Amino acid sequence: SGGSGHYRGGDGIIRRLRFNEPMTVTTLSSHRRVSPHGACGGDDGLPGENGVERANGLFERLSGNDQSELSEGDVFVIKTPGGGGYGAPG
């Protein structure tokens, strides 16, 4: 997920949290709509994503600043953004 460049941007990570009882989840995160910018000709990194995989298989995408009610068996998924690259690729 890191942007291309002479020095490639770092990749984001994926965290998956399964809930064993009903819970309210609140997120406060950035770079979910706007990609992290590259510098000095480097490409942008990919934006992050927040969401809930429901126990019934449906996926509900959340915005960067959001709240959701989770039930037993639901999985909260956080994909952090990649960093922008530095310097022109190649």
C-alpha positions, -999 to 999 in steps of 0.1 A, spaced: 0 0 0 31 23 1 36 47 -28 63 41 -54 94 62 -54 131 62 -52 123 53 -16 91 34 -14 65 45 12 59 20 40 30 -4 38 0 -2 61 -12 -31 83 -45 -49 88 -59 -55 122 -89 -77 128 -107 -77 161 -134 -103 168 -160 -94 195 -173 -120 219 -202 -98 231 -221 -68 219 -200 -36 219 -200 -1 205 -170 8 184 -160 44 177 -132 53 152 -112 85 149 -88 80 120 -74 100 91 -64 93 55 -95 73 47 -106 95 18 -74 114 9 -43 93 2 -10 101 20 9 123 -4 43 113 -19 71 138 -18 96 151 -44 80 131 -73 71 100 -52 36 85 -56 8 87 -31 2 57 -7 -31 40 -6 -58 53 18 -68 32 48 -102 16 54 -123 8 84 -151 -17 84 -172 -44 101 -175 -79 89 -208 -90 103 -212 -126 116 -237 -132 87 -209 -124 61 -219 -89 51 -192 -61 51 -201 -26 63 -176 1 54 -171 28 80 -158 63 75 -127 76 92 -147 91 121 -176 68 127 -194 46 152 -210 12 149 -228 -13 171 -212 -47 169 -228 -80 179 -212 -112 191 -191 -127 163 -187 -95 143 -151 -85 133 -139 -49 133 -113 -44 105 -88 -16 104 -65 -12 73 -40 16 80 -29 38 50 4 33 33 30 60 33 37 82 3 69 74 -17 99 98 -18 117 107 -50 108 98 -86 103 61 -92 128 43 -114 
